[in-house]
Amino acid sequence: MSKRVVITGLGVAAPNAIGIDQFDQALRNGASGIKFYQDLKDLNFSCQIGGKPPVTQEMINKYFNPLQQKGLNSSGLIYGVMAGVDAWKDAMLPISSEEEPDWNSGIVFGTGILGVDKFREAIHLIDAGKTRRLGSTSVIQTMASGISAYLGGMLGCGNQVTTNSSACTTGSEAIIMGYDRIISGKAERMLVGSCGDDGPYVWGGFDAMRILPGKYNDNPEKASRPMSATASGFVAGSGAGALLLESLDSALKRGANIYAEVLGGAINSGGQRAGGSMTAANSKAVQRCIKNAISFSRIEAEDIDYINGHLTATTRDATEIKNWTSALGLSGENFPKINSLKGMTGHCLSASGSIESVASILQIKNQYVFGNINCEDLHTDITALIDDSCIPKKTIDADINIVAKASFGFGDVNAVTIFKRYKK
């Protein structure tokens, strides 16, 4: 615990912006990245909208050489490489030489599902007896660890290079895993984050479950409504977020820019008991995760200035707020400011925790809280617990010192990370 861990690089490919400066501006402006997609309509989806990062071929050319682009057909891998490489460059770290890797730098970069479109392409070729036409990139694009393998080779990382997968908690879990490796003395730097694919073959299962909003196809920017009384389900999104975690000693030694400090976090599961299920969190486990993150980080509940919630725009939003008030012992006007990025991006699934962590850190660095869009009609079960002033509708300047970031995922799994404004 004598080691301190700081964040020295950020990268993001989100539905409403790609790149840190653009993303910061989108947060401040409440810019939505949710759009209508004709292919979803053609396939008879009830919900024909979603969030995809606005990637162009010109952008792809900056990250992948012509050989790497041959047969490239994995949206999540593309997003992950963009965010990961950007975070590395933002941290002003060199690429290791061809002769030897950087033994002190590792990667934990998660995903929920990778290479779905590549799998579909492969299935058609195999069924047609054309296996040899698969090419040499189908394996790397469809194995879950393809994203960490790609980044590991591009950057030359010689420490642990791995992929985690824990549904919607994946990104937050990756941060805590990287943090743990640094404080244990096993690495100096860890590139952490998560990514996820998009499109009908990823989102179809959610549409079948009838948990996506189907009545906003003509008005997509209004569809994702966290904490709203008229919320009718989450909008599926995608993308990637990346953070370069580094021991404070290493960061100071090389004069790195420091965005914020990671105080710690907690990961647990509700075991799908006591009201928890594959799709719903066990409230006791959520509260325990929050309390454990606070305890491990050696702070008090009252020290938290701002919460970036999971808050997906479902009936579980009010339950999440209740869990926060119970875990913190704070309510009414005493509750911290809270917001949800999902109003702007939709629920980016396995990428959500990392993208939202990047958003949280930008708010610490630049001292503001972005406004919650589409929740003018706050749910009364929420306003019965906390004052509506705690839920800003527009971006406000704020003195943000300590932030709690939460992710709660399918399978009744939880992760809470505590970030702090860096002070020497």
N, C-alpha and C positions, 0 to 999 in steps of 0.2 A: 504493500500500500504506500510505500515511500515514493513510488514513481507517480508522476502526473502525466496525463495523456491529453494532448491538445489536437485540434483540427487545423491542418495547414493547407488543405486543398479541397475544392468542391467541384462537382460536375453534375449536370442534370440534362435530361431529355424528357420533358414533361409535355402533356397535351397542349398546355397554353404557352409554352416557350421552351426553346433550347438554348442553353448557355446561361451562366450565372447572372450576368448583367440583365439580360432579357427577362429571365425568370423573376428576378428581384422587382423589375418594373411591372411585370404582369401581376405579381402579388399585390403590390401597392395599388394598382388600378382595378383590381378585382376582375381581371380578364379571364373569360371562360375559353376553354379549349374543346368543349363538347360540340360535336357536329353530327349532322345527318349523313348516313352512308347508304348510297343506293343499293350496294350489294346486299345489305341486310334486308332491305325491302324486297329485293328480287328473290331472296331466299325465304320470304314469308315470316320473318322475325316479327314478334309483337313490338319489341323495342328496337328501333332502327337507328339509334344514335349511340355514340361512344366517344371516347377520348383517345386520340393517337397523336404522338409528337409529330410536328410538321417537318419531317425529314425530306430533304431534296437530294437529288443525285449529286449535286455539287458538294453537299455536306459529306455524303458517303465517300466521295473521291478523296477527301481530306484525311480519312481514317483508314481506308482500305485500299491497298494497291490493286492493280488490274488482276493479278493472279488470285488474290483473296476474294475479289468480287465475282469471280467465275463460279457460277452456281450458288451464289449467296442468296439465301431465301429464308432468313430467320429474323423477324422484326425485333424480337427481344435481344438477340445477340448484337444486332446493329446498335440499338439504344444503349446497351450495356457497355459496348466498346467506346461509344462516343462519350458517355458520362465518365467512365473510368479513366480514359486517356486524358480527358479535360481536367479531372481532379489531380492527376499526376503532374500535368503541366502547370496547373494553377499553383501547386506546391513548389514549383521551380525545381523539381527533381530531375536529374539527368537519366537518360536511358543507359542501362549498364552496357559494358563493352561486349563484343561478340565472343570474347575469350572466357569471360567469367560472369556469372550472375551476381546480383546484389543480394548477398546472403542475409542482410538485415531487414529486407523488405519482403512482405508477404501479401497475400490476397485472401479475403473471404468475400466472395461475391455470389449472392444467392439468386435463385429463380424458382418460380412455381412450375412453369412448363416452358420448354424451349424447343424451337424448331418444328412447330406444328405443321406449318405449310410445307416444310421440307419433308416431313414424314408423309404427308399426303402425296407429294410429288413422287417420293420413293415407292409408296404402295402401288401407285398406278404403273410405274415402270416395272416393278417386280411382278405384278399380276399379269403384265403384258409379255413377260419373259425377257425383259430388257435390263436385267440387273447390271450389266456392265456399263450402262449409260448413267448409272447413279453418280459417277465421278468420285473424286477423292475427298470431297468435303462433306458428304452426307453424315458421316459419323460424328465429326467434330461439331456440326450444327445441330445435331439431335440429341447428343448426350447432355445430361443436365449440367455437367461440369465444363461444357464447351465454352461458357462465358469466362470462367476463371482461367481456363487453359489458353484461350485467345489472349486475354490481358497479360497473363504470366509470360507468354512468349513475346508479346509486343514490348513489354516493359523490362523483361529480363529479371523477374523477381525470383530469388533463390531461397526464400523462407517458405513457410507453409503456403500453398496455393490450393484453395479448395472452394467448394460450393455448398451452401446450406439451402434448405427448403422447408419452410414452415408456414405455408399459405400466406395470409396477410401480415403475419409477424416477421416474414423473412428478412426484410431490410433492417428492421430494428434489432433483430437477433444477430445479424451479421455485424452490426456496430458493436454490440456487447461482446461478441466472440473475438473481434479484433482488439477491443479494449483489454479483454482478459489476457490475450497473448502478450500484449505490451507490458502490462503491470506485472506479469509473471517473469519478465526478463527474457522471454523467448524471441522477441522481435523488437526492433526500434521503430519500424513503420509498418502499417497495415492499410492497404487499400481495401475499403469495405463498401458494400452497397448491394443493390439488387436490381433485377430487370424482369421483364415479362413480355410475352408475345401478345398479339392482339388479333382481331378479326373474327369472322363467324365460327371458326372451328375451336376457338377458345371461349367465345362468349355464348355459343349456342346452348351449352348446358345451363347457364344461368337464366337464359330466356325461357328454357323449358321449365325451370323451377318457378317461373312467374315472380321473380324477385327484382326484375328490372322495370322501370317506369315506361309503360307503353303509350301513354297519352300525351307525350311531349315531342312526338316526331316532327311536328311542324314548328316547334319552339324549343330546340335542344338546349339553349343556354339557360333555360329556366327549370330544366329537368332534375338536376341534382340539388336537393334541398335539405341539407343537414340541419337538424334541430327544428325544422318547420312543422307546423300542424298539418300541412298539406303534402308532406313527404310521402312518396309512394314507391320507394325502392331505390337502390343504388344504380348509378350509371357506370357501366364497365369502362375502364380506362387501361392505359398501358404506359410504358416508358422505362426510365431508369434514373437512379440517383446514386452518386458516389461521393465518399468522403475519404480524405487521406488522414488517417490517425497517426500520431507520432509522439514519442516520448518528449516531454518538455525539454529535457537535456539535449536531445538531438535537434529539436527545432531551434533552440537558442544558439546552439553551436554553429548552425549554418545560417542564422539570421533570417529564419523563415517568417512569413506573415502568419499570424495566428488569428483565426476566426473566433474560436471559443474553446472552452475546456470541456472534456467529458468527465463528469464526476463519478459515474457508474451507472448501474441499472440492474434489472432483475428479469428473469425469465421463468415462467412456470406453466402448468397446465391444470385445468379444472378436472381432468380425468373423465369428462363427460358424466359427471355425477352432480347431484344436488341442483338440478335444473339446467346444468350444462349439457350440451349435445354436440353433434357434429357441426351444427351451424349457429349455436347459441352459447355464449360464455357462461360459465359458472361464476356467479357474482362474488362468491366468497373467494375464489381464486383470483379474480380481477383485483379485488381490494387487497388481498395478500400481496400480489405482485407490486401494486403501487406502494404499499407500506415497506416492502422489502427494498425497493429501489431507493426510497427516501432514506431508510436506515443505512444501507450500504454506502450511500453517497454522503453520509454524515451531515445531513441537513435536517431541518424541521419542516413540517408541512406548511407552516406560515411563511417560509422562505421562498416558496414557489410564486413567481410573479405571473407566469403565463403557462397555459396548457395547450399543446397541440393534440387534440383528441383524435380518436379513431373515427367516430361519428360519421356513419356511412349513409345517412338519410333513410333509415329504416325505423321500424317501431322500437328498435333496441337503443336508439339515441337517448331517450329519457332514462333507460336503465343504466346506460353508461354514466350519465351525469349523476344519478343516484349513487352509483358505486364510487365516483370521485368524492362526492360530499361525505359519504360514510368513511372512506379511507383517510381523507384529509381532516375530517372533523371541522370542515368549513362549509358555510352556506350563505345564502342571502348576498348582501353586499360585500361580505368578507371573502367570498370565493375569488380565486384568481381569474384574470382574463382567459377566455377560451375561444378557440376557433377551429374550423375544419377546412382543410384545403380541398376536400372533395366537391365542394360547391363549384369550384373552378375547373377541376381536372377529372371529376368522376372518381371512382374507386379503382386505383391502378393495381389492385390485387397484390401480387408478390413484390411489385415495385413501389407500393404505396409507402411503406415505412421509411425507405431511403429517400424518396422524393420529398416526403413531408419532413424528414429530419433536416434536409438541406434548407427547406423553407423556414424551419424553426431557427436554424443557425443564422440565416440571413437576417431574421428579425432581431436576434441578439446583437449581431454585429452592427446593424444599422438602426437599432432602437425604435422599433415600431411594432404594432400588431396589425396584421392585415384584417380587413373586414370580412365578415361572413356574408356571402351573397345568397340570395334566395331564401332568407329566413326572416323576412319582415313579420311573418305571422308565427312567432315562436310557439312551440307546443306548450300548452298550459301545464303539463306535467313537469316541464323543465323550469318554467318561470315560478312554479311553486317551490322549487328547490334553490334556485339562484336568481339573483337580481338580473334583469335584462341588460343592465349596464355592463355586466361581465361578458356580454356577448356582442362585441362591437359590430355594427352593420357596415361601417366604413373604416378605412385604415386610420389608425390614430398613432400619434407619437407616444411613446411609453418608455419608462425606465425599466428595462428588462435585464435582470441579473441572473435569475435561475429559471430554467424551463423544464417542464416534464413533457416528454413525447411518448404517447401510448400507441400500441398496436395490438389488436385482438383478432385472432384468426380462426378460420375453419379448423375443426378438430379440437376446439376449446383450448387454444394455446395463447399465451399472453407474453408481452414484452413491454417494459417501461424503461426509458433511458432518461437520465438527468444531465442536462447541459448547463454550462455556466459561462457568463461573460469572463473573459480571461483578464486576470490581474496578476501582476508579478508578485 
